[in-house]
Amino acid sequence: MNRPKGKFLYHALAFMTMALWGVTFVATKTLINEGLTPAQIFSIRFVIAYLGLLGVCLYRKGRNKRAFSDSFRHEMIFLFMGISGGSLYFLTENTALKFTQACNVSFLVCTAPLFTVLMTLVIKKLFRGPIVDGLEDVKVRFPLVAGTVIAITGMIMVIFDGNSLNLSPKGDILALMAALCWAVYSQFMGQMTDRYGTLFATRKVFFYGLITIIPVLLLSDNSNLESVRFDHIQVWGNLIFLSTIASLFCFVLWNRIMLAIGNVTATNYVYLNPVFTLIGAMLILGERMSLISGFGSAMILGGVILSGIKTPIKRTK
């Protein structure tokens, strides 16, 4: 895989992207409070983002204008990523926000780096091929093992402290499912971006994400849309932020970042996400955390950071 040079810039961009994505939990929670459902939020957000991205692709022409990838297998990979990084990811994450606090969801979703590392280890152990060979090399060492144990302990503390905060473990479990979905998405997006370019790869993921959310919308009661105040700045302002900045801009940028610094290294930046979510949730939503949940969240954050530390490989003479 040909990785772009100037990695410091991509690390800085990863930090900025996490800051913006951290705020999306607060924006989504606000839209849910305004009456929109998780599936509706995702659909409106990604329709706007997809149309904007499609316009850019048509303007740029070249390979960005093409409709399909090189093979049926690659098309199925894009479909798989559209579900794991699009419809299913956002459906589980947004639904989790209905049952628990935005900061809880953010801290639990930040376990995605752990799932990414563990999944990469399993895939490289069990499978062979160009796609698998292109995954970032990961070694099982003390930081990974210790960090995983600490983070899992923190997750248990956050989930089972729900009763004291009137939260539902259902929301916390959905947040963990979202983290798992993002880990699946991260396995392949960097390589597909390398092959097809950032704009085309992102557009395909958006397209299949929208296609696979349609059954959920058709089976849902959408009568609530009549009462949603779309002319209210809290509604249209957050929808514009989620669709243009958090989706169109950040997804294109993030796919480029994964290509530049690797899927595992890039996903480790997710641990910054809850820091910005916590600040926004406290200032905008008035959320608070109990002592146990706060300590558990700190363990999640610390465990994920520890698991991302790379130790040098000892060489024998």
C-alpha positions in Angstrom: 0.0 0.0 0.0 1.4 3.4 -1.0 1.0 5.7 2.1 1.2 9.5 1.7 4.2 11.3 3.1 4.0 14.1 5.7 2.5 11.9 8.5 2.7 14.7 11.1 0.0 16.6 9.2 -2.3 13.6 9.1 -1.9 13.1 12.9 -2.9 16.7 13.4 -5.9 16.2 11.0 -6.9 13.1 13.0 -6.9 15.1 16.2 -9.1 17.8 14.5 -11.5 15.2 13.1 -12.0 13.6 16.5 -12.8 17.0 18.0 -15.5 17.5 15.4 -16.8 14.0 15.7 -16.9 14.3 19.5 -19.4 17.1 19.1 -21.6 14.9 16.9 -22.9 13.0 19.9 -24.2 16.2 21.4 -25.7 17.3 18.1 -27.4 13.9 17.6 -28.7 13.9 21.2 -30.2 17.3 20.6 -32.0 16.2 17.4 -33.4 13.2 19.3 -34.7 15.5 22.0 -36.3 17.5 19.2 -38.3 14.5 18.0 -36.3 12.9 15.2 -35.6 9.2 15.3 -32.1 7.6 14.9 -32.9 6.3 11.4 -34.3 9.6 10.3 -31.2 11.5 11.6 -28.9 9.2 9.7 -30.9 9.3 6.5 -31.2 13.1 6.4 -27.6 13.5 7.3 -26.3 11.2 4.7 -28.6 12.2 1.9 -27.3 15.7 2.1 -23.7 14.5 2.4 -24.0 12.0 -0.4 -25.5 14.6 -2.8 -22.7 17.0 -2.0 -20.1 14.3 -2.5 -21.7 13.2 -5.7 -21.5 16.7 -7.0 -17.8 16.9 -6.2 -17.1 13.6 -7.9 -19.0 14.7 -11.1 -17.0 17.9 -11.1 -13.7 16.2 -10.6 -14.5 13.5 -13.2 -11.9 10.9 -13.9 -12.2 7.7 -11.8 -14.4 9.6 -9.3 -17.2 9.7 -11.8 -17.4 6.0 -12.4 -20.5 4.1 -11.0 -19.0 0.7 -10.0 -15.7 -0.7 -8.7 -13.5 -3.1 -10.6 -15.1 -6.3 -9.5 -18.2 -7.8 -7.9 -16.0 -8.7 -4.9 -14.9 -5.1 -4.4 -18.5 -4.0 -4.8 -19.5 -6.4 -2.0 -16.7 -5.0 0.2 -18.2 -1.5 -0.3 -21.6 -2.9 0.6 -20.2 -4.4 3.7 -18.5 -1.2 4.7 -21.6 0.8 3.9 -23.4 -1.3 6.5 -20.6 -1.5 9.1 -19.5 2.1 8.8 -22.8 3.6 7.7 -26.3 2.3 8.4 -25.7 -0.2 11.2 -23.0 1.9 12.9 -25.1 5.0 13.1 -28.3 3.2 13.8 -26.7 1.5 16.9 -24.9 4.7 18.0 -27.9 7.0 17.5 -30.3 4.6 19.2 -27.9 4.3 22.1 -28.3 8.0 22.6 -32.0 7.5 23.2 -31.3 5.3 26.3 -28.2 6.8 27.8 -26.1 9.9 28.1 -24.1 11.3 25.2 -20.9 11.1 27.3 -21.5 7.4 28.1 -22.0 6.5 24.4 -18.9 8.4 23.4 -16.7 6.7 26.1 -18.0 3.3 25.1 -17.6 3.9 21.3 -14.0 4.9 22.0 -13.3 1.2 22.6 -13.3 0.9 18.8 -9.4 0.9 18.7 -9.4 -2.2 20.9 -11.9 -4.0 18.7 -9.9 -2.9 15.6 -6.6 -4.3 17.0 -8.2 -7.6 18.2 -10.1 -8.0 14.9 -6.9 -7.3 12.9 -5.0 -9.9 14.8 -7.8 -12.5 14.2 -8.1 -11.7 10.5 -4.4 -11.9 9.8 -4.2 -15.1 11.8 -7.0 -16.9 10.0 -7.0 -15.5 6.5 -4.6 -14.7 3.6 -4.8 -12.5 0.5 -4.1 -9.0 -0.8 -6.7 -7.3 1.4 -5.5 -9.1 4.6 -1.9 -8.6 3.8 -2.5 -4.9 3.5 -3.7 -4.6 7.1 -1.4 -2.9 9.7 0.9 -5.3 11.5 -0.1 -5.8 15.2 1.8 -7.6 17.9 0.4 -9.1 21.1 2.5 -7.4 23.8 2.0 -6.2 27.4 0.5 -2.8 26.6 -2.2 -4.3 24.4 -3.1 -7.0 27.0 -3.1 -4.7 30.0 -4.9 -1.9 28.2 -7.6 -4.3 27.0 -8.2 -5.6 30.6 -8.3 -2.1 32.0 -10.7 -0.8 29.3 -13.0 -3.8 29.7 -13.1 -3.3 33.4 -14.1 0.4 32.8 -16.8 -0.7 30.4 -18.3 -3.0 33.0 -18.3 -0.1 35.6 -20.0 2.3 33.1 -22.7 -0.2 32.0 -23.7 -1.5 35.4 -23.7 1.9 37.0 -26.7 2.7 34.9 -29.3 2.3 37.7 -27.8 5.2 39.8 -28.2 7.5 36.8 -31.5 6.3 35.5 -29.7 5.0 32.4 -30.3 1.8 30.5 -27.6 -0.8 30.0 -29.4 -1.3 26.6 -28.0 2.0 25.5 -24.5 1.1 26.7 -24.6 -2.3 24.9 -25.7 -0.6 21.7 -22.8 1.8 22.0 -20.4 -1.2 22.2 -22.1 -2.6 19.1 -21.4 0.7 17.3 -17.7 0.4 18.3 -17.6 -3.1 16.9 -19.1 -1.9 13.6 -16.5 0.9 13.3 -13.7 -1.6 13.9 -15.1 -3.7 11.0 -15.3 -0.7 8.8 -11.7 0.3 9.7 -10.3 -3.0 8.5 -10.9 -2.3 4.9 -11.5 1.4 4.2 -7.8 2.4 4.0 -7.0 -0.2 1.4 -10.1 0.6 -0.7 -9.3 4.3 -0.5 -5.8 3.4 -1.8 -7.2 1.6 -4.7 -10.1 3.8 -5.7 -9.3 7.2 -4.3 -10.9 9.0 -1.3 -13.9 10.5 -3.0 -15.0 7.4 -4.8 -14.6 5.1 -1.9 -16.4 7.5 0.5 -19.2 7.9 -2.0 -19.7 4.2 -2.3 -19.9 3.8 1.5 -22.4 6.6 1.8 -24.5 5.1 -1.1 -24.7 1.6 0.4 -25.3 3.1 3.9 -28.4 4.9 2.6 -29.6 1.9 0.6 -29.4 -0.4 3.6 -31.2 2.0 5.9 -34.3 2.1 3.6 -35.9 -1.1 5.1 -35.6 0.4 8.6 -37.4 3.6 7.4 -40.1 1.7 5.6 -40.9 -0.4 8.7 -40.9 2.6 11.0 -43.7 5.0 11.9 -42.5 8.4 10.5 -45.6 10.4 11.6 -43.4 12.2 14.1 -41.9 14.3 11.2 -45.0 16.4 11.2 -44.3 17.8 14.6 -40.5 18.3 14.2 -39.6 22.0 14.0 -37.3 22.0 11.0 -37.3 25.8 11.0 -35.8 25.9 14.5 -32.0 26.5 14.5 -31.5 23.6 16.9 -32.8 21.3 14.2 -31.5 22.6 10.9 -28.3 23.9 12.4 -27.4 20.5 13.8 -28.5 18.7 10.6 -26.2 21.0 8.5 -23.3 20.4 10.9 -23.8 16.6 10.9 -24.2 16.3 7.1 -21.7 18.8 5.7 -18.9 19.0 8.3 -19.2 15.7 10.3 -20.1 13.5 7.3 -19.1 15.0 4.0 -15.9 16.7 5.1 -14.8 14.5 8.0 -15.4 11.1 6.4 -13.4 12.0 3.3 -10.7 13.3 5.5 -10.7 10.3 7.8 -10.5 7.8 4.9 -7.4 9.7 3.7 -6.0 9.6 7.2 -6.4 5.8 7.5 -4.5 5.5 4.2 -1.7 7.7 5.4 -1.0 6.3 8.9 -2.7 2.9 8.9 -6.1 1.5 10.1 -5.0 0.6 13.7 -2.9 3.8 14.3 -5.7 6.0 13.0 -8.4 4.3 15.0 -6.4 4.9 18.2 -7.3 8.6 17.9 -10.9 7.6 18.7 -9.9 7.8 22.4 -9.9 11.6 22.1 -13.6 11.6 21.0 -15.2 11.3 24.5 -13.1 14.2 25.8 -14.8 16.6 23.5 -18.2 14.9 23.9 -18.0 15.2 27.7 -17.2 18.9 27.5 -20.0 19.6 25.0 -22.5 17.4 26.9 -21.9 19.2 30.2 -22.0 22.6 28.6 -25.0 22.1 26.2 -27.0 19.2 27.5 -26.3 19.7 31.3 -25.2 16.0 31.6 -23.3 14.8 34.7 -21.5 11.6 35.5 -21.5 9.6 38.8 -18.2 8.9 40.5 -18.3 5.3 39.4 -19.2 6.1 35.8 -16.5 8.8 35.8 -13.9 6.4 37.1 -15.0 3.7 34.7 -14.8 6.2 31.8 -11.2 7.2 32.9 -10.3 3.5 32.8 -11.7 3.1 29.3 -9.7 6.1 28.1 -6.5 5.0 29.9 -6.9 1.4 28.7 -7.3 2.4 25.1 -4.3 4.7 25.3 -2.2 2.0 26.9 -3.2 -0.6 24.3 -2.1 1.7 21.5 1.5 2.0 22.8 3.9 0.1 20.6 6.9 -1.6 22.3 10.1 -2.3 20.3 10.6 -5.8 19.2 13.6 -7.5 20.8 15.9 -9.1 18.3 18.1 -12.0 19.1 21.6 -12.4 17.7 
